[in-house]
Amino acid sequence: MDGPGEGSRIRLFVALGLPACVLEALISWQRSSVSPLAGVRAIAPDALHVTLCFLGTREVAEVDGIARACSVLAGASVADLRLGSPVWLPSTRRPQVLAVHVIDALDAALGDAQAKLARSLAAIGAYEPERRRFLPHVSVGRVRRGTAVAAAGGGRPALEPPPAVRFDGSRVTLFRSWLGNGPARYEALHSVLLGPS
């Protein structure tokens, strides 16, 4: 699992995968709306996902237990999601990320799945639930370091939303995040299939 020179600690997160129709819509929207923004780098297609729980740096020996904890979502229904409006994060200070909100038709299934996963991971000591409310989103652009993103006349650029593509969640994956030498790269370590809608 470790590459040359790697230690026993790795960065992990769990994310909801996106179907091809959603990826295509986001990639097209990135070309038209994100790429023209000065100081914002579009995130690569293979890195588009909805983060459910960011675990941070963990021991390699914990991976099997974390994978088992993720299995609490096996067969869960996470259906009738859609792409929403763009949002700059964080919202209260200089933004670092441009994201697209993911809307749950009943504002429940995805949030419930995230909470269930968080409890399962917290129970084995692999995750400390965040105090802020879960905001389902796909990060689509990163603000380059030292860049202040602003529209003419001040404020943040207002962007047209991407197409409101509807989709069902089909897979949750435990990823390893590789840092250094450019944008982060993600390696899938374990996947859990969700249930039918």
Backbone as CSV, one residue per row, in Angstrom:
resi,resn,N_x,N_y,N_z,CA_x,CA_y,CA_z,C_x,C_y,C_z
1,MET,0.813,-1.194,0.000,0.000,0.000,0.000,0.855,1.255,0.000
2,ASP,2.019,1.205,0.639,2.904,2.361,0.667,3.870,2.328,-0.502
3,GLY,4.148,3.522,-1.017,5.138,3.646,-2.070,6.516,3.777,-1.456
4,PRO,7.538,3.933,-2.310,8.896,4.082,-1.805,8.994,5.259,-0.849
5,GLY,9.566,5.019,0.300,9.774,6.099,1.251,8.549,6.477,2.048
6,GLU,7.425,5.784,1.834,6.200,6.131,2.559,6.236,5.506,3.947
7,GLY,5.644,6.202,4.914,5.586,5.695,6.273,4.317,4.905,6.496
8,SER,3.969,4.745,7.774,2.812,3.935,8.115,1.552,4.780,8.284
9,ARG,1.649,6.084,8.037,0.494,6.971,8.175,0.070,7.509,6.809
10,ILE,-1.236,7.494,6.562,-1.763,7.923,5.273,-2.994,8.801,5.484
11,ARG,-3.300,9.637,4.486,-4.475,10.520,4.544,-5.665,9.822,3.899
12,LEU,-6.799,9.819,4.602,-7.962,9.084,4.135,-9.218,9.952,4.160
13,PHE,-10.152,9.643,3.258,-11.478,10.236,3.306,-12.458,9.281,2.643
14,VAL,-13.738,9.471,2.944,-14.793,8.641,2.366,-15.695,9.545,1.538
15,ALA,-16.024,9.106,0.320,-16.786,9.965,-0.584,-17.845,9.196,-1.351
16,LEU,-18.880,9.917,-1.742,-19.920,9.404,-2.627,-19.467,9.633,-4.059
17,GLY,-19.464,8.573,-4.861,-19.097,8.702,-6.259,-20.211,9.344,-7.068
18,LEU,-19.846,9.870,-8.238,-20.810,10.535,-9.120,-20.952,9.750,-10.413
19,PRO,-22.180,9.579,-10.904,-22.370,8.864,-12.167,-21.879,9.683,-13.354
20,ALA,-21.713,9.009,-14.489,-21.160,9.647,-15.690,-21.949,10.874,-16.116
21,CYS,-23.270,10.832,-16.024,-24.080,11.975,-16.476,-23.794,13.228,-15.642
22,VAL,-23.515,13.046,-14.362,-23.201,14.177,-13.489,-21.799,14.693,-13.793
23,LEU,-20.858,13.778,-13.968,-19.491,14.188,-14.298,-19.456,14.974,-15.604
24,GLU,-20.184,14.489,-16.607,-20.213,15.185,-17.903,-20.773,16.596,-17.749
25,ALA,-21.848,16.742,-16.977,-22.450,18.060,-16.769,-21.486,18.990,-16.039
26,LEU,-20.809,18.470,-15.029,-19.879,19.300,-14.262,-18.661,19.690,-15.090
27,ILE,-18.141,18.766,-15.879,-16.965,19.063,-16.711,-17.305,20.147,-17.728
28,SER,-18.462,20.036,-18.345,-18.895,21.045,-19.308,-19.060,22.402,-18.622
29,TRP,-19.653,22.391,-17.436,-19.856,23.634,-16.692,-18.515,24.226,-16.242
30,GLN,-17.578,23.371,-15.855,-16.243,23.867,-15.498,-15.616,24.622,-16.670
31,ARG,-15.733,24.047,-17.873,-15.136,24.695,-19.056,-15.720,26.088,-19.290
32,SER,-17.043,26.189,-19.142,-17.691,27.460,-19.458,-17.670,28.467,-18.307
33,SER,-17.678,27.989,-17.073,-17.827,28.907,-15.939,-16.624,28.999,-15.008
34,VAL,-15.872,27.912,-14.858,-14.747,27.917,-13.919,-13.444,28.311,-14.602
35,SER,-13.171,27.732,-15.756,-11.905,28.006,-16.447,-11.673,29.492,-16.721
36,PRO,-12.717,30.287,-17.062,-12.474,31.715,-17.311,-12.151,32.530,-16.063
37,LEU,-12.336,31.975,-14.872,-12.085,32.730,-13.643,-10.588,32.830,-13.366
38,ALA,-10.097,34.041,-13.286,-8.680,34.249,-12.989,-8.375,33.764,-11.580
39,GLY,-7.315,33.000,-11.449,-6.879,32.543,-10.139,-7.595,31.315,-9.613
40,VAL,-8.452,30.691,-10.439,-9.155,29.489,-10.007,-8.783,28.335,-10.927
41,ARG,-8.344,27.220,-10.337,-7.971,26.032,-11.105,-9.087,25.011,-11.035
42,ALA,-9.567,24.588,-12.192,-10.618,23.565,-12.227,-10.059,22.248,-11.702
43,ILE,-10.849,21.560,-10.898,-10.448,20.271,-10.349,-10.641,19.193,-11.406
44,ALA,-9.698,18.281,-11.500,-9.707,17.238,-12.532,-10.941,16.348,-12.406
45,PRO,-11.443,15.857,-13.546,-12.649,15.005,-13.527,-12.553,13.810,-12.596
46,ASP,-11.377,13.180,-12.506,-11.266,11.984,-11.653,-11.198,12.322,-10.164
47,ALA,-11.255,13.617,-9.840,-11.240,14.040,-8.444,-12.572,14.674,-8.029
48,LEU,-13.599,14.539,-8.859,-14.912,15.098,-8.528,-15.721,14.062,-7.753
49,HIS,-16.180,14.422,-6.566,-16.917,13.512,-5.691,-17.584,14.337,-4.596
50,VAL,-18.390,13.699,-3.777,-18.998,14.341,-2.600,-18.335,13.754,-1.365
51,THR,-17.490,14.517,-0.695,-16.841,14.022,0.515,-17.874,13.868,1.630
52,LEU,-17.892,12.689,2.234,-18.806,12.421,3.350,-18.096,12.577,4.687
53,CYS,-16.908,12.008,4.806,-16.123,12.110,6.038,-14.643,12.210,5.678
54,PHE,-13.994,13.276,6.120,-12.552,13.417,5.942,-11.892,12.914,7.214
55,LEU,-11.101,11.869,7.078,-10.511,11.220,8.250,-9.143,11.769,8.613
56,GLY,-8.511,12.466,7.690,-7.181,12.991,7.954,-6.138,11.890,7.937
57,THR,-5.056,12.089,8.664,-3.953,11.143,8.677,-4.233,10.011,9.669
58,ARG,-4.189,8.794,9.165,-4.465,7.605,9.971,-3.354,6.582,9.766
59,GLU,-3.303,5.606,10.654,-2.329,4.525,10.521,-2.796,3.552,9.428
60,VAL,-1.863,3.032,8.657,-2.188,2.039,7.634,-2.913,0.847,8.262
61,ALA,-2.520,0.490,9.469,-3.121,-0.658,10.142,-4.616,-0.467,10.420
62,GLU,-5.099,0.765,10.352,-6.511,1.040,10.620,-7.401,0.825,9.397
63,VAL,-6.810,0.685,8.212,-7.597,0.683,6.982,-8.660,-0.408,6.967
64,ASP,-8.318,-1.612,7.365,-9.303,-2.703,7.330,-10.501,-2.402,8.233
65,GLY,-10.238,-1.905,9.415,-11.323,-1.559,10.330,-12.178,-0.422,9.797
66,ILE,-11.535,0.560,9.173,-12.271,1.676,8.582,-13.144,1.186,7.431
67,ALA,-12.608,0.283,6.628,-13.385,-0.285,5.518,-14.617,-1.014,6.050
68,ARG,-14.441,-1.773,7.130,-15.595,-2.465,7.718,-16.619,-1.471,8.249
69,ALA,-16.149,-0.375,8.848,-17.063,0.643,9.365,-17.854,1.308,8.235
70,CYS,-17.230,1.448,7.079,-17.919,2.043,5.921,-19.048,1.138,5.422
71,SER,-18.918,-0.149,5.683,-19.920,-1.108,5.208,-21.281,-0.918,5.868
72,VAL,-21.373,-0.039,6.871,-22.655,0.264,7.488,-23.627,0.842,6.458
73,LEU,-23.082,1.367,5.348,-23.938,1.957,4.307,-24.318,0.963,3.209
74,ALA,-23.846,-0.258,3.303,-24.165,-1.246,2.263,-25.682,-1.372,2.112
75,GLY,-26.155,-1.197,0.892,-27.574,-1.323,0.598,-28.415,-0.118,0.940
76,ALA,-27.812,0.931,1.523,-28.579,2.130,1.877,-29.066,2.836,0.608
77,SER,-30.246,3.421,0.668,-30.797,4.156,-0.467,-30.460,5.636,-0.331
78,VAL,-29.700,6.150,-1.284,-29.373,7.575,-1.344,-29.798,8.031,-2.731
79,ALA,-31.080,8.363,-2.851,-31.675,8.594,-4.167,-32.203,10.014,-4.325
80,ASP,-32.486,10.347,-5.573,-33.115,11.616,-5.946,-32.302,12.825,-5.499
81,LEU,-31.018,12.800,-5.852,-30.131,13.939,-5.614,-30.077,14.762,-6.893
82,ARG,-29.663,16.024,-6.778,-29.456,16.828,-7.989,-28.409,17.897,-7.726
83,LEU,-27.799,18.344,-8.807,-26.832,19.431,-8.705,-27.571,20.734,-8.437
84,GLY,-27.013,21.549,-7.542,-27.619,22.821,-7.189,-26.758,23.996,-7.611
85,SER,-26.726,25.018,-6.795,-26.033,26.267,-7.123,-24.561,26.220,-6.729
86,PRO,-23.753,27.042,-7.398,-22.356,27.155,-6.982,-22.252,27.880,-5.643
87,VAL,-21.230,27.522,-4.880,-21.006,28.156,-3.577,-19.502,28.293,-3.354
88,TRP,-19.096,29.447,-2.822,-17.695,29.671,-2.483,-17.471,29.249,-1.037
89,LEU,-16.406,28.489,-0.794,-16.104,27.995,0.549,-14.681,28.382,0.951
90,PRO,-14.468,28.763,2.204,-15.505,29.019,3.197,-16.295,30.281,2.850
91,SER,-17.470,30.393,3.403,-18.357,31.497,3.043,-18.106,32.756,3.861
92,THR,-17.372,32.624,4.969,-17.222,33.768,5.870,-15.896,34.507,5.726
93,ARG,-14.993,33.995,4.911,-13.714,34.689,4.724,-13.246,34.442,3.297
94,ARG,-11.995,34.732,3.019,-11.481,34.559,1.667,-11.673,33.120,1.196
95,PRO,-12.421,32.910,0.121,-12.706,31.534,-0.306,-11.472,30.824,-0.846
96,GLN,-11.447,29.521,-0.635,-10.360,28.686,-1.132,-10.860,27.696,-2.175
97,VAL,-12.180,27.458,-2.160,-12.763,26.430,-3.024,-14.054,26.942,-3.644
98,LEU,-14.248,26.594,-4.913,-15.539,26.784,-5.565,-16.192,25.413,-5.628
99,ALA,-17.422,25.333,-5.143,-18.116,24.052,-5.088,-19.508,24.179,-5.684
100,VAL,-20.122,23.026,-5.934,-21.509,22.982,-6.373,-22.288,22.207,-5.318
101,HIS,-23.326,22.829,-4.810,-24.164,22.217,-3.788,-24.878,21.001,-4.383
102,VAL,-24.992,19.935,-3.606,-25.769,18.765,-4.005,-27.045,18.765,-3.171
103,ILE,-28.179,18.803,-3.848,-29.477,18.911,-3.176,-30.133,17.542,-3.069
104,ASP,-30.591,17.247,-1.874,-31.328,16.025,-1.596,-32.808,16.375,-1.697
105,ALA,-33.566,15.636,-2.483,-34.971,15.968,-2.713,-35.734,16.175,-1.418
106,LEU,-35.453,15.352,-0.414,-36.141,15.467,0.869,-35.223,16.020,1.946
107,ASP,-34.019,16.441,1.535,-33.008,16.946,2.468,-32.797,15.964,3.616
108,ALA,-32.781,14.674,3.267,-32.674,13.670,4.327,-31.758,12.512,3.986
109,ALA,-31.958,11.861,2.831,-31.261,10.602,2.559,-29.738,10.735,2.612
110,LEU,-29.191,11.720,1.937,-27.739,11.877,1.912,-27.218,12.298,3.287
111,GLY,-27.911,13.229,3.932,-27.509,13.656,5.272,-27.595,12.516,6.277
112,ASP,-28.647,11.698,6.146,-28.788,10.555,7.048,-27.665,9.541,6.836
113,ALA,-27.324,9.314,5.564,-26.238,8.372,5.258,-24.920,8.888,5.809
114,GLN,-24.672,10.186,5.650,-23.433,10.766,6.164,-23.366,10.645,7.681
115,ALA,-24.485,10.915,8.351,-24.510,10.829,9.815,-24.293,9.391,10.292
116,LYS,-24.898,8.436,9.592,-24.734,7.023,9.947,-23.280,6.593,9.773
117,LEU,-22.662,7.018,8.668,-21.252,6.718,8.418,-20.376,7.361,9.482
118,ALA,-20.650,8.626,9.813,-19.860,9.343,10.813,-19.917,8.623,12.165
119,ARG,-21.105,8.159,12.556,-21.234,7.441,13.834,-20.445,6.135,13.809
120,SER,-20.500,5.424,12.685,-19.791,4.154,12.568,-18.283,4.352,12.655
121,LEU,-17.793,5.394,11.996,-16.356,5.680,12.017,-15.914,6.219,13.375
122,ALA,-16.769,7.030,13.996,-16.439,7.575,15.318,-16.393,6.458,16.363
123,ALA,-17.231,5.453,16.193,-17.290,4.354,17.157,-15.977,3.580,17.233
124,ILE,-15.193,3.584,16.153,-13.901,2.890,16.182,-12.741,3.872,16.357
125,GLY,-13.073,5.146,16.609,-12.043,6.147,16.860,-11.338,6.652,15.621
126,ALA,-11.945,6.455,14.456,-11.299,6.865,13.208,-11.769,8.224,12.701
127,TYR,-12.763,8.800,13.379,-13.335,10.058,12.878,-13.902,10.858,14.038
128,GLU,-13.673,12.153,13.998,-14.272,13.054,14.966,-15.285,13.909,14.229
129,PRO,-16.597,13.684,14.468,-17.627,14.435,13.739,-17.412,15.944,13.846
130,GLU,-17.659,16.636,12.745,-17.492,18.084,12.717,-18.665,18.752,13.419
131,ARG,-18.398,19.917,13.972,-19.463,20.658,14.660,-20.405,21.314,13.658
132,ARG,-19.859,21.713,12.522,-20.718,22.377,11.539,-21.613,21.356,10.840
133,ARG,-22.725,21.840,10.363,-23.702,20.996,9.682,-23.107,20.497,8.365
134,PHE,-23.391,19.257,8.033,-22.911,18.663,6.788,-23.486,19.427,5.592
135,LEU,-22.608,19.859,4.699,-23.021,20.559,3.482,-22.615,19.704,2.286
136,PRO,-23.550,18.951,1.719,-23.171,18.096,0.579,-22.806,18.946,-0.631
137,HIS,-21.618,18.711,-1.163,-21.154,19.506,-2.307,-20.061,18.761,-3.060
138,VAL,-19.842,19.219,-4.275,-18.735,18.740,-5.103,-17.784,19.908,-5.292
139,SER,-16.546,19.764,-4.855,-15.549,20.814,-5.110,-15.173,20.764,-6.584
140,VAL,-15.298,21.907,-7.268,-15.047,21.947,-8.711,-13.883,22.851,-9.090
141,GLY,-13.434,23.699,-8.155,-12.314,24.585,-8.444,-11.589,24.969,-7.176
142,ARG,-10.293,25.193,-7.288,-9.501,25.625,-6.142,-8.892,26.985,-6.453
143,VAL,-8.978,27.876,-5.478,-8.406,29.207,-5.627,-6.905,29.109,-5.412
144,ARG,-6.144,29.617,-6.369,-4.686,29.546,-6.255,-4.214,30.381,-5.068
145,ARG,-3.207,29.866,-4.390,-2.664,30.521,-3.203,-2.270,31.969,-3.530
146,GLY,-2.662,32.869,-2.641,-2.319,34.277,-2.824,-3.264,35.022,-3.742
147,THR,-4.303,34.351,-4.227,-5.252,34.984,-5.142,-6.515,35.360,-4.383
148,ALA,-6.979,36.570,-4.594,-8.257,36.998,-4.026,-9.274,36.980,-5.160
149,VAL,-10.260,36.137,-5.042,-11.280,36.037,-6.078,-12.327,37.109,-5.846
150,ALA,-12.493,38.001,-6.826,-13.477,39.072,-6.690,-14.038,39.433,-8.056
151,ALA,-15.284,39.826,-8.063,-15.929,40.286,-9.288,-15.618,41.765,-9.469
152,ALA,-15.842,42.266,-10.672,-15.682,43.696,-10.907,-16.622,44.432,-9.957
153,GLY,-16.074,45.410,-9.249,-16.896,46.149,-8.293,-16.908,45.523,-6.910
154,GLY,-16.133,44.460,-6.717,-16.049,43.817,-5.410,-17.015,42.655,-5.278
155,GLY,-16.881,41.936,-4.185,-17.721,40.758,-3.964,-17.199,39.566,-4.741
156,ARG,-17.828,38.451,-4.542,-17.414,37.231,-5.231,-18.157,37.108,-6.552
157,PRO,-17.514,36.516,-7.539,-18.179,36.369,-8.835,-19.469,35.558,-8.709
158,ALA,-20.536,36.076,-9.310,-21.800,35.332,-9.355,-21.763,34.433,-10.584
159,LEU,-22.083,33.171,-10.396,-22.003,32.209,-11.491,-23.364,31.582,-11.741
160,GLU,-23.638,31.326,-12.995,-24.837,30.570,-13.338,-24.664,29.147,-12.816
161,PRO,-25.724,28.536,-12.317,-25.582,27.161,-11.823,-25.403,26.175,-12.961
162,PRO,-24.829,25.024,-12.664,-24.737,23.967,-13.682,-26.124,23.374,-13.919
163,PRO,-26.283,22.547,-14.937,-27.576,21.896,-15.147,-27.984,21.110,-13.894
164,ALA,-29.266,21.157,-13.561,-29.769,20.495,-12.348,-29.957,19.004,-12.605
165,VAL,-28.863,18.326,-12.912,-28.913,16.903,-13.237,-29.321,16.115,-12.001
166,ARG,-30.275,15.210,-12.170,-30.729,14.349,-11.067,-29.968,13.025,-11.124
167,PHE,-29.698,12.460,-9.935,-28.972,11.187,-9.897,-29.212,10.481,-8.576
168,ASP,-28.900,9.206,-8.554,-28.954,8.391,-7.344,-27.530,8.016,-6.954
169,GLY,-27.274,7.968,-5.665,-25.968,7.508,-5.207,-25.879,6.000,-5.349
170,SER,-24.774,5.519,-5.903,-24.643,4.072,-6.103,-23.441,3.468,-5.380
171,ARG,-22.479,4.304,-4.991,-21.247,3.750,-4.410,-20.592,4.773,-3.486
172,VAL,-20.121,4.279,-2.338,-19.331,5.080,-1.405,-17.952,4.441,-1.348
173,THR,-16.905,5.271,-1.414,-15.539,4.739,-1.509,-14.627,5.363,-0.459
174,LEU,-13.800,4.512,0.134,-12.723,4.961,1.018,-11.512,5.241,0.137
175,PHE,-11.032,6.478,0.181,-9.904,6.895,-0.649,-8.677,7.216,0.187
176,ARG,-7.536,6.949,-0.419,-6.276,7.474,0.097,-5.928,8.698,-0.740
177,SER,-5.502,9.755,-0.077,-5.117,10.989,-0.753,-3.592,11.092,-0.783
178,TRP,-3.052,11.197,-2.004,-1.608,11.360,-2.183,-1.333,12.832,-2.455
179,LEU,-0.485,13.446,-1.630,-0.163,14.857,-1.787,1.240,15.035,-2.333
180,GLY,1.495,16.218,-2.892,2.821,16.546,-3.415,2.883,16.408,-4.913
181,ASN,3.788,17.168,-5.535,3.986,17.143,-6.986,2.694,17.445,-7.743
182,GLY,2.070,18.591,-7.397,0.861,18.990,-8.100,-0.394,18.675,-7.312
183,PRO,-1.540,18.660,-8.008,-2.813,18.404,-7.325,-2.822,17.037,-6.636
184,ALA,-3.640,16.932,-5.579,-3.767,15.661,-4.870,-4.265,14.567,-5.810
185,ARG,-3.793,13.350,-5.592,-4.264,12.192,-6.356,-4.960,11.255,-5.383
186,TYR,-5.986,10.577,-5.875,-6.797,9.739,-5.003,-6.738,8.279,-5.441
187,GLU,-6.541,7.410,-4.460,-6.489,5.966,-4.702,-7.636,5.302,-3.953
188,ALA,-8.500,4.599,-4.679,-9.627,3.898,-4.052,-9.107,2.679,-3.312
189,LEU,-9.453,2.564,-2.027,-9.024,1.423,-1.215,-10.147,0.427,-0.975
190,HIS,-11.379,0.910,-0.892,-12.508,0.033,-0.597,-13.788,0.731,-1.015
191,SER,-14.719,0.007,-1.648,-15.994,0.579,-2.048,-17.156,-0.196,-1.454
192,VAL,-18.246,0.507,-1.204,-19.467,-0.063,-0.665,-20.590,0.298,-1.629
193,LEU,-21.334,-0.712,-2.078,-22.446,-0.472,-2.994,-23.678,-0.066,-2.191
194,LEU,-24.329,1.002,-2.656,-25.561,1.452,-2.048,-26.729,0.684,-2.656
195,GLY,-27.906,0.876,-2.101,-29.059,0.117,-2.576,-29.780,0.786,-3.713
196,PRO,-30.740,0.098,-4.313,-31.517,0.682,-5.401,-32.415,1.776,-4.868
197,SER,-32.788,2.697,-5.751,-33.664,3.796,-5.339,-35.085,3.291,-5.157
